[in-house]
Amino acid sequence: MHDVIVVGARCAGATVAMLLARRGYRVLCVDQASFPRDAVSTHMLRQGGLARLRDWGLLDRLIATGCTPITSITMSYGDARFAGFADPIDGIAETYAPRRIVLDALLQDAARAAGVDLREGITVLDLVREGETVTGIVGRDRDGHLVTEHARLVIGADGYASTVAKLTGAEKYEVIAGETFTAYSYWTGLDIQSQLRIGDEQAVGGWPTHDGKTLIWCVQYVDRFAEFRTDVERNFHLAFKETAPDLAELLDSGERAERFTIARYPENFYRESHGPGWALVGDAGYHKDPFTGLGISDAFTYADLLAERAHEGLSGARPLSEALADYQAQRDKSSKPMYRFTCESSRLVLPDKHVEVMRALPSSPAHTTQWFRMMAGGLSGREFFAEANMRALFDAAGRKSS
Ligand SMILES: Cc1cc2nc3c(=O)[nH]c(=O)nc-3n(C[C@H](O)[C@H](O)[C@H](O)COP(=O)(O)OP(=O)(O)OC[C@H]3O[C@@H](n4cnc5c(N)ncnc54)[C@H](O)[C@@H]3O)c2cc1C
């Protein structure tokens, strides 16, 4: 009998398992995958996520893996172009884009070091129940044997297509359709910092990762998906030529070092994330378009919150059901502004007001810093777009505030 079973062993699962084991709980964490195994991702780890890693004693380990620090972003939207970076958020002055094969292994090692029984190659197929309450899992191991395990709490950290969510019947809410797809690969021979260029219903960009490799990506509307796939190489370069000709030239000076990965983005949603004996965390409970690069950082933030609330319930400090309801309510409240911002900006057509602001930003380094702070989740849209702040920006740009 375990205290907690976590299904899924990546950003959300390995993390919540580690945090509960560090509090003294007996934790089993299972994943259908065998690691090390890469994940589809563009890797951006924001300041909020890095601050959590620092708090858990893992940031220095990540930096020691040789991941290139990112301290500058060049952004453009049509003729508006500017560069800068957020001032330190939560004491973190740079970002990183670690390969998932490195990041996930680091989290899994930390979970095992904390005492988690982390088992690979186990696919969860069903839940064990006593009445309405979930009390365990039924899975199949690599040899095809059925495995049944029991716990006081089962946490689904098994991604946006969560099996635990399906088995508990957890309902989605605030659903917003996914409208885009991405294609990406890795280049050697480039020396660039973060690039984010938005053009005519498409975006291109890139940033450094590990081993001298630079991730290079493009995003387009899903109605171009079928045509894009007929000639990925050509269409990828065309997207750069149309959106950021300077970057298109730069790509020609380097060399593509890996095959292309192409992925359609699923819909954005929240899911009911708790019930008798179970909870959801990470993409399983709250999934959004990767455009703002917040999925991993949010997985850390809400794994932390869930571990705290689960501890309250499991230790008897308050009823578990009340503590888990509080987890969901707090997660929803604190994530909602960036959820909306992410869903809006991932449409790749920004409101006129934002475009005017972006055109004015090169005149004000202070506002440019604020803009990047807002994009990283360190400043609310309400604060940034406040009337007095906009007046100061447009004054700096020598224009009249509208
Ligand atoms: C193209 C793309 C680009 C992205 N770029 C970024 C980015 O730049 N920055 C960012 O922060 N986020 C990005 N994201 C989002 C980010 O990858 C996710 O938010 C993050 O991986 C969520 O972590 P998770 O642990 O919740 O789920 P996952 O990483 O999906 O892990 C779920 C795990 O559960 C396991 N599992 C599933 N079902 C079962 C089962 N039945 N039994 C056992 N195990 C199971 C899987 O094997 C998997 O290992 C991107 C996503 C995509 C698709």
The ligand as an SDF file (V2000), in Angstrom:
LIG
                    3D

 53 58  0  0  0  0  0  0  0  0999 V2000
    4.8940   21.1170  -29.9490 C   0  0  0  0  0  0  0  0  0  0  0  0
    4.9140   21.4740  -28.4870 C   0  0  0  0  0  0  0  0  0  0  0  0
    5.7900   22.4460  -28.0480 C   0  0  0  0  0  0  0  0  0  0  0  0
    5.8130   22.7980  -26.6900 C   0  0  0  0  0  0  0  0  0  0  0  0
    6.6930   23.7530  -26.2840 N   0  0  0  0  0  0  0  0  0  0  0  0
    6.7350   24.1210  -24.9800 C   0  0  0  0  0  0  0  0  0  0  0  0
    7.6680   25.1030  -24.5280 C   0  0  0  0  0  0  0  0  0  0  0  0
    8.4870   25.6500  -25.2890 O   0  0  0  0  0  0  0  0  0  0  0  0
    7.6550   25.4250  -23.1970 N   0  0  0  0  0  0  0  0  0  0  0  0
    6.7570   24.8590  -22.3220 C   0  0  0  0  0  0  0  0  0  0  0  0
    6.7750   25.1930  -21.1340 O   0  0  0  0  0  0  0  0  0  0  0  0
    5.8690   23.9350  -22.7350 N   0  0  0  0  0  0  0  0  0  0  0  0
    5.8350   23.5530  -24.0310 C   0  0  0  0  0  0  0  0  0  0  0  0
    4.9440   22.6090  -24.4490 N   0  0  0  0  0  0  0  0  0  0  0  0
    4.0070   22.0570  -23.4600 C   0  0  0  0  0  0  0  0  0  0  0  0
    4.7090   21.0690  -22.5380 C   0  0  0  0  0  0  0  0  0  0  0  0
    5.3640   20.0910  -23.3120 O   0  0  0  0  0  0  0  0  0  0  0  0
    3.6620   20.4280  -21.6150 C   0  0  0  0  0  0  0  0  0  0  0  0
    2.9300   21.4400  -20.9610 O   0  0  0  0  0  0  0  0  0  0  0  0
    4.3350   19.5360  -20.5780 C   0  0  0  0  0  0  0  0  0  0  0  0
    5.0470   18.4910  -21.2050 O   0  0  0  0  0  0  0  0  0  0  0  0
    3.2860   18.9410  -19.6450 C   0  0  0  0  0  0  0  0  0  0  0  0
    3.9240   18.0250  -18.8020 O   0  0  0  0  0  0  0  0  0  0  0  0
    3.1060   16.8330  -18.1530 P   0  0  0  0  0  0  0  0  0  0  0  0
    4.0610   16.1620  -17.2300 O   0  0  0  0  0  0  0  0  0  0  0  0
    1.8140   17.3250  -17.6390 O   0  0  0  0  0  0  0  0  0  0  0  0
    2.7100   15.8600  -19.3570 O   0  0  0  0  0  0  0  0  0  0  0  0
    3.6130   15.0860  -20.4130 P   0  0  0  0  0  0  0  0  0  0  0  0
    4.9190   15.7570  -20.6250 O   0  0  0  0  0  0  0  0  0  0  0  0
    2.7140   14.9050  -21.6000 O   0  0  0  0  0  0  0  0  0  0  0  0
    3.9080   13.6740  -19.7340 O   0  0  0  0  0  0  0  0  0  0  0  0
    2.8820   12.7360  -19.5230 C   0  0  0  0  0  0  0  0  0  0  0  0
    3.5030   11.3740  -19.2530 C   0  0  0  0  0  0  0  0  0  0  0  0
    2.4370   10.4750  -18.9290 O   0  0  0  0  0  0  0  0  0  0  0  0
    2.7020    9.2150  -19.5050 C   0  0  0  0  0  0  0  0  0  0  0  0
    1.4230    8.5130  -19.6890 N   0  0  0  0  0  0  0  0  0  0  0  0
    0.3800    8.8740  -20.4670 C   0  0  0  0  0  0  0  0  0  0  0  0
   -0.6230    7.9780  -20.3690 N   0  0  0  0  0  0  0  0  0  0  0  0
   -0.1910    7.0180  -19.5220 C   0  0  0  0  0  0  0  0  0  0  0  0
   -0.7720    5.8090  -19.0370 C   0  0  0  0  0  0  0  0  0  0  0  0
   -2.0030    5.4210  -19.3950 N   0  0  0  0  0  0  0  0  0  0  0  0
   -0.0370    5.0400  -18.1770 N   0  0  0  0  0  0  0  0  0  0  0  0
    1.2120    5.4110  -17.8040 C   0  0  0  0  0  0  0  0  0  0  0  0
    1.7940    6.5480  -18.2480 N   0  0  0  0  0  0  0  0  0  0  0  0
    1.1090    7.3380  -19.0820 C   0  0  0  0  0  0  0  0  0  0  0  0
    3.3960    9.5380  -20.8300 C   0  0  0  0  0  0  0  0  0  0  0  0
    4.1840    8.4420  -21.2660 O   0  0  0  0  0  0  0  0  0  0  0  0
    4.2370   10.7700  -20.4530 C   0  0  0  0  0  0  0  0  0  0  0  0
    5.5620   10.4070  -20.1050 O   0  0  0  0  0  0  0  0  0  0  0  0
    4.9140   22.1950  -25.7740 C   0  0  0  0  0  0  0  0  0  0  0  0
    4.0330   21.2090  -26.2290 C   0  0  0  0  0  0  0  0  0  0  0  0
    4.0390   20.8390  -27.5610 C   0  0  0  0  0  0  0  0  0  0  0  0
    3.0900   19.7720  -28.0370 C   0  0  0  0  0  0  0  0  0  0  0  0
  1  2  1  0
  2  3  1  0
  2 52  2  0
  3  4  2  0
  4  5  1  0
  4 50  1  0
  5  6  2  0
  6  7  1  0
  6 13  1  0
  7  8  2  0
  7  9  1  0
  9 10  1  0
 10 11  2  0
 10 12  1  0
 12 13  2  0
 13 14  1  0
 14 15  1  0
 14 50  1  0
 15 16  1  0
 16 17  1  0
 16 18  1  0
 18 19  1  0
 18 20  1  0
 20 21  1  0
 20 22  1  0
 22 23  1  0
 23 24  1  0
 24 25  2  0
 24 26  1  0
 24 27  1  0
 27 28  1  0
 28 29  2  0
 28 30  1  0
 28 31  1  0
 31 32  1  0
 32 33  1  0
 33 34  1  0
 33 48  1  0
 34 35  1  0
 35 36  1  0
 35 46  1  0
 36 37  1  0
 36 45  1  0
 37 38  2  0
 38 39  1  0
 39 40  1  0
 39 45  2  0
 40 41  1  0
 40 42  2  0
 42 43  1  0
 43 44  2  0
 44 45  1  0
 46 47  1  0
 46 48  1  0
 48 49  1  0
 50 51  2  0
 51 52  1  0
 52 53  1  0
M  END
$$$$
